[in-house]
């Protein structure tokens, strides 16, 4: 695993690339461009950057309007304000007419850290995946983020991309990585249990595989970067071949990756699905790594839940 780079940083760099690649790309920000890193785009294409002020709902409406004129708007703010404050406009003004708007939300999850419960969006995946016509993507590292941003720019329709504040390890190989919307990635093979992870937790899933191997347990590791549409066939194959699944996410276990995986498995090939994530509770202020530990989002927790899932096999 390589350098640590926040996915929001990679987002800024990807937008800078897009400024040259596609003249129809426009970027809107709700007065947070230094934090969301959309300032990288503003520096290169100021005429295609709009600071909407602290008016997130209005920003989504303006983005919707711009998309009807052939523009490709990227609307950015913190996940709490994007998915939360502007939910109605995203639902009614963007997804209902299926307009070509990209909502790229940074500072998602517990790892916002000291900003505390009010800013730790742990419900955003649940909210966004429940809206018809919405694509939901949660990249694991900088390489996957850039690939995802370039892919959603090409895709015609509403997209929600979840990005983080905390610097995370680069786990993908830049030369060989291929991103495809709706397709999961098998990072490691194994037949005893499958660990299905998303976002920054993918790195911990790979670490858990190493720990389990020390005890003779061979875990498969899958990165689900697209929560919706989820890669059903990949999950069904894993269910059939390993007989137990553990899901891992920096999000509430209600309505996120764990729910999405369970929905597929219970209908197609019922096996145990054990969820690692934030229980039905709010976050709190603290350093990111301390919060991850306090809320059970650790390598050790994944190992324990994997053993539990194996015991639940018939």
N, C-alpha and C positions, 0 to 999 in steps of 0.2 A: 504494500500500500504506500502511496506516494505522499506528496505535499498536502498540507491542509489548506483548503480554500472554501470559503462560504459559498453556498449555491447562489446567494444574492449577488456576490462579486462576479460569478460566472455569468449570471443573467446580464449584468451591466456590459460585460465584454461581448456577449452574444448580440445584444442590441447595437453595440458599436459596429459589429460586423454587418448586421442587417441594414444599417444606415447607408452603406454602399451597395449592398446586394439588391435592395428593393426600395425604390423611391416612393412607393405607396405606404410604407410603414410610417405611422405616426405614433408618438408616445405621449400619454397623458399621465400626470402624477398629481397626487393630492398633497402637495407641499412637503414631500418627504424624499426628494430626488437624491439627496446625499446618502440617505439611509437605504433606499431601495436600489441605489446605484444607476438609476435612469439618467443621472447627471453625465454618465459616459456618452450617452446618445446625444444629449443636449449640447455637449461640447463640439460634436461633429456636425449635427444637423439642427441648429437652434430654431430654424423656421418650421421644423416638423415636431417640435416639442411644445407642449402646453402645460403650464402649471395651473391646475384647476383650483388651487387653494384647498382649504380644509372643507371640502364639499364633495364627499365621495359619491353620494347618490346622484348628484348632478353630473359628476365625471362619467358615470356609467351611461347616463342618458346621452351625453355629448359623444361618447365613444360609439354608441349605437347609431347616432345620426351620421357620424363620419363614415361608418362602415357602409351606409347606404349610398355613399358618393364614391365608392370604389377604393376608399382608404382601408388600411389594415391597422386598426388601433390596438396598441398595447396599453392597457389601463393598469397603473400600479399604485399600490399603497400597502400598508400592513394587512396581514390576513384577517385580523379582527375587524378592521374597518371595511375591507373588501367583501368578505363573505357575510359578515354580520350586519354592519350598518347599511350596506347597499343591496341587501338580499332581494328586496322587492323589485328594484330596477334591473338587477341581473335576471331575475325570473321573467318579468313582464316585458322589459324593453329589449333584452338581448336574446334570451333563450326561446321565448314564445315565438318570436318571428325568425328564430334561427339566424341571427346576424353574425357577421364575421368579426367578433371582438375577442381579444385575448386578455384575460384577467390574470395578471402575474402578481401574486401576493407574497410578500416577504415577511420575515419575522413571525413565522408560524410555529406553533408548538411550545412546549415547556422551555426550550433552550433560548427563548427571548431573555430568560434569566431574571435580572433584577427588576424589570418592568412589572413583574407580578401578574396575578390572576386576571386582571382586567385586560391585559395585552396578550396573554398567552392563549392563542386561538387553538383549542383542542377539539373543536366541533366543525371546523371548516370543510373537511373532506365529506363528512356526513351531510352537511348542508348542500354542498355543490353537487354531490353525486345523486342527490334526490331530485334535482331539477332535470326534466326531459331536455334532450338535445345537447346537454353539457358533457364535454370531455374533461376528465380530471387526471392530472399528471403530477407526480411527486418524485422528482429526480433524486438520485442517491448521492451524486457528487458533481464536481464542476464539469467533467467531460459529458456526463449524461444531461446536465442542465443546458449546455450549449446546443447539444444535438436536439434536445426537446424544443428549445426556443426556435431553432431553424425549422423544425418539423411543423410546429403549430402555425408558423408564418405561412407555410405552404397549404395547410389544411383550411378548408372553407367552412367555418362554423365557430360556435362559441367554445372557448377553452379556458380552463382554470389551471394554472400552474402554481404549485405550492413551493415556496422557497424559504430558506432559513437564514438566521443571523450568524449562527455559530460556524466557525471554520471546521470543515470535516475532511477526512482523508480522501484522496483520490483513489478509487478502487478499480476503475475501468482503464483499459489501455486505449490511448487516443488513436493509435494507428488501426486498431482492429474493431473498435466499438461501432456497432450498428444499432441505431435507435429506430423503432417502428411503433407508432401509436397503436396501443391495444395488444402489444406482444410482450409477454414477460420474458425474462432472461434467466436461464439456468446457469448459476455461477459455479456450482459444485454438485457432483453426482453423489448419490447415497440411496440406500434402500430401507433403512430402519425407521426414519421419520423425515418429514419435509419441513424445513423452516422457510416460511414465506414472509418476506420482509419488504419494506418500502422506505424511501427517503434515507435520512441519516442513520436509521437503524440497520441498514443492510450491512454496514461494516461490522456491527456487533453480532449479526447473524453469522458472518464468516468466522469471527472469533469463537463463537459458541461451537461451531462445527469442529474447530481444532480442539477445544476442550473436551467435547464429547468423544472425539477419536481416541483420546487418552484412556477412555473407559471402554473402548471397543465398540462404541456406537457410531454408525456411519450415517451421517445426516446429509440430506440433499438441501441445497440452498437456492432459493428462487427470489429474484428481484422483480417485484411487480411495480414498475414505474407508472403504469397507467392503471389507475384504480377503476376508471370507467372509460371505455368498455374494458372489462377485466378479461384476461386471457383464460377463458373457460377450459379449453382443451388441455392446456398445460397443467391446470389445477386438477382436472379429472384424471389425467395420466399419473400425476403425483399421488393422488388419493389411491388409485388402483395399485400402484407399484410400491408405495411405502406404508400405506394403511393408517397413517396418522399425520396430522398437520399442526404446526405451531405458527401462529401469525404474530408479527412483531411490527409495531408502529408507534410513532411519537404523536399519538392522537388518542382520543377516547376510544375504548373498545366498543362503544355504541355507535354504529353507523359508519365506521371507517373500513380499513382493509379487512379486519377480522370478520366483520359482518358480511362484507362482499364475498369473501372466500367461503364462509359458512353457507351463504345463500346458494352458491354454485354446488358445493359438495352435498348438502342435504337433499337437493333435488336430483342430482345426477349419480352420486356414489357415496352414500352416507358412511362417514368414518369420524373418529374423534377430531375436533378442531379446538385447540386450546389457545386462548388469546393472551398475548403480552402487550400491554398498552396501559393507558391511564384509566383507572377504574372510574366509577361514576362520581367524580369529584373535581373541584377546581384546582388550579395550580396555586403557587405562592411565590413570593419574591425570594431569590437565592441565586447562587452561581450555577450556571447551566449543568455542569457535571454533578454537582451536589443534588440538584433537583432530579436528574435522571436516576441517581441512586435512591433518593428518597421515595420516588414513585415506581421503583421496580423496573426501570428500563435499563437493564444491565446484561452483560454477557452471562453472569451467574444465573439471573432470572430465566434467561432463554434456555440455559442448560437444564435447570430444574423443571421448567414447563415441558421441555422435550422428553424428559424421563417420564413425566406424568402422562403425556400423550401416548407414549409407548405402552405404559401400563394399562391404558384404557382400550388398547386394541383387543378385539375379540379373539 
